[in-house]
Amino acid sequence: MAFLILFAFVLLITWWWLNYARIPDKFPKGPFGLPLLGYWPILSAENIVAGLETLHHQYGPNLSLNIGPGKRIVVIGDFETLKVIYSQPELVHRGLL
């Protein structure tokens, strides 16, 4: 019985790693969040902006995060990069009117 529980736990961790924890090749580097614990720098800061500042100092102006049970997102903290991104219509997901 213990072997079956251990096998299920290893299978669950492997599934989580393959779907949520790995950083894709084209994404910027970012912290490794643990299930249920999340990202300690964001949670231990006084607010989310201060937590993101801590991460920006550690990983640079552009980083990737996995917030919640979704896919990784890119957090851009550089104004020049934001200007380049918003000037390209194919990178801005706006609905067609």
N, C-alpha and C positions, 0 to 999 in steps of 0.2 A: 504493500500500500504506500509506503514511504517513497519507494522508487517511482511509482506512478505520479505522485505529487511533485517530486523533484523533476521528472521528465516534463510535466505540464508547465512547471515554472521556467525551465530552460527553454521550452518551446515558446512561451509567452515573451520572454526577454528577447529571444532571437527575432520574433515577429516585430516587436517594438523597435529593435535596432534597425531592421531592414526598412521599416516604413516611416519612422519618425526621427531617429537619432542621427543617422548618417547625414553629413553635409555633402550635398551634390557638388560635383567637380567645378561647376561654373559659379557657385555661390561664394561670397566672401566668407572668411573665417568667422567663427563665433563661438560662444560658450557651449558646453555640453550640459544640457539640462537632464536631471534625473526624474524618473516617474514619481509623481506625488510630491517631490521636493522642489522641482522646478529649478529656477535660477536664483541662487542665493543673493547675488549682488542687487538684483531688482527688489527682492522681498525684504532684505535687511536695510535698505535705504529709507530715508524719511518719506520719499514719494517716488513715483516711477521715473520722473525726469532725472532725479539725482541718481537713481540706479542705472539708467541708460547712459548717463555721463560717465559713470564708473566703467561701464563696459566699453564705451568709446575710447577712453584713455587706455584701456588694456588691448583692444582689438583694432583700433584705428577708426577712421570716420565712417566707414561702411562695414556693417556686420550683419550676420544672419542669426535669427532666433527661431525657436520652435515654441510658440505660445499656444498652449492648449493642445487638444488632440488633432490639430490640423497639420498641414504641411509647413515647412520652414518659410519664414518671411525675411525680407531684407529691410534693415533699418538704415536709412541714409541720414547721416548727421553732417554732411558737407554741403554748404550752400551752392558751390560751383557745380557739384555733381547733380544736385536737384535742378539747377537751371538747364543743364544739358538734357536731363531726362524729360522735363516738361516741355522742352522745345521740340521734341520728336513725337509726332502724332501716333506712331505705331507703338510707342511705349506707354502711352496714356490710355487707359481703358475707359473711354467715354462712349456712351450709347449714341447711336446714330439718330439724328432727329428727322 
